[in-house]
Amino acid sequence: MASDIEIARAASMQPINEVGEKLGIPPSALENYGKTKAKVRADFIETLKDRPDGKLILVTAINPTPAGEGKTTTTVGLGDGLNRIGKKAAICLREPSLGPCFGMKGGAAGGGHAQVVPMEDINLHFTGDFHAITSAHNLLSALIDNHIYWGNELEIDPRRVVWRRVMDMNDRALRQIVCSLGGVANGFPREAGFDITVASEIMAILCLATDLDDLQRRLGDIIIGYRRDKTAVTARDLNADGAMTVLLKEAMQPNLVQTLENNPAFIHGGPFANIAHGCNSVIATQTALKLADYVVTEAGFGADLGAEKFFDIKCRKAGLEPSAAVIVATIRALKMNGGVKKDELGAENVAAVKQGCANLGRHIDNVKQFGVPVVVAINHFSGDTEAEIAAVKAYATEHGVEAVLCRHWADGSAGTEELARKVVQLVENGGAQFGPLYSDDMPLFEKIQTICRRIYRADDAAADKAVRDQLKKWTEDGFGNLPICMAKTQYSFSTDPNLRGAPTGHIVPIREVRLSAGAGFIVVICGEIMTMPGLPRVPSANHIRLDEAGLIEGLF
């Protein structure tokens, strides 16, 4: 079979205006970026506000493994499958980050016959949204140091500047730096650092803002640091919010592309789920819900991170009501959760599949806690055996859900018809009674404990006095009603990435807490998680190049 990139290049793409017309978007409402990409204009989106919403379907997954799960591929395949059975459906995805593209993961636009295109554009510069976010973030960084240099009227304590710089690349050398070296002309030296752009609070803000006014308000609320008396200084105090909004004006508009089957796909925003909230933008999701009867979206990594934050942050803040959830699993990944090494995954091992299903069962039970009906999608690989597949289906039945075998990678929408019909059945049965895991007025540390105990099945969360005092201070300052955004390894329910399956009895160590006042949540950094990833020993970048015809090789 052809490779992913060969399949993508062979696609017969429709002009983006024709794709938009399938959702009732007139050509005048699109800002075209060539023939196959466009942004949906804000003035058109404003006209949709009184329309009823379609049904929202979340695609999530078991904990990721090197064996692969295929969450994005399944999201695309389900969207195509819903259209195949006659439903008016659209998908909503995050934009890929350059960091993973050139690091370990490679591209992130689906795979096989379930992809979004133009694949190379989506995985690289796309419509420039991430560059705009990077620029707006670093503009604020520059304004902070400039203000301190020119007399520091706001009396910012340079030791208490909490706003770091960002770039959309994995670069461990920039995690901790000292800036402003080189003498009087270069300012006052201080310790600083870089995060990856997808961990920027501005990325989270853009993905949660509902319009430009809301965007500027949130940008102004960003806390950049503190004075010596520990009172907060905001971006609004620096008069930075206006210029930052200008840089993000176009980036706020959702991007429209298409699947290989020419169905509409919104790809907008891209916060990581292990260090941010892991969902595409609210404005893209809300726009899709006004235009389609079914909207399929994904949340990053496993359900312990992506789905929890989708429900507790995005749905809570945007007033969204999900109708169903799909949990993606592969036989290969379940074997790894059952203790099988990667180079031994090709051999049938029903016992390991059954043991690994404990991870799947944990995620099923967790999603059900939010009152959302669940179906399991078994993303098929050619080496899967009938006995292994039967074991997963039987396990799902024991947990009160159905597991459906999906062949979208090989067969496109024909391989997800059964899943699409099952999702429609769940929706039409009206079983969703969505509610978040905790209330707004629950104390902050209790919110953290609730997530750790009910989602991670830990015995408790461990935090020293400094962390608890900081949470208490933020509560006194009026931030006690904010939701929690856990920053944790994606590979395990615990903070140990090597502890697969469904561990219990562990403790979640809280290393640091950060207030994202503009985004409207508190980031809780657990264990050894990094907000600036590093490159692996052999990064994907080593294999990416142009061939003799000028085409990109190695991106996928």
Salt bridges, closest charged atoms under 4 A:
GLU31 OE2 - ARG41 NH1 2.49
ASP43 OD2 - ARG41 NH2 2.86
GLU46 OE2 - LYS49 NZ 2.98
ASP53 OD1 - LYS290 NZ 2.92
GLU120 OE2 - ARG9 NE 3.06
ASP121 OD2 - LYS37 NZ 2.84
ASP129 OD1 - LYS39 NZ 2.88
ASP145 OD2 - ARG165 NH2 2.85
ASP145 OD1 - ARG190 NE 2.92
ASP157 OD2 - ARG159 NH2 2.92
ASP157 OD2 - ARG160 NH1 2.48
ASP195 OD1 - ARG164 NE 2.97
ASP195 OD2 - ARG514 NH1 3.52
ASP214 OD1 - ARG217 NH2 2.78
ASP214 OD2 - ARG218 NE 3.18
ASP221 OD2 - ARG217 NH1 3.33
ASP221 OD1 - ARG236 NH2 3.04
GLU250 OE2 - LYS249 NZ 3.58
ASP304 OD2 - LYS488 NZ 3.20
ASP312 OD1 - ARG316 NH2 3.35
GLU388 OE2 - LYS335 NZ 2.85
GLU402 OE1 - LYS422 NZ 3.11
GLU417 OE2 - ARG84 NE 2.73
GLU417 OE1 - ARG421 NH2 3.40
GLU428 OE2 - LYS87 NZ 3.97
ASP440 OD1 - ARG316 NH1 2.68
ASP460 OD1 - ARG453 NH2 3.24
ASP469 OD2 - LYS465 NZ 2.61
ASP477 OD2 - LYS473 NZ 2.78
GLU512 OE2 - ARG514 NE 2.98
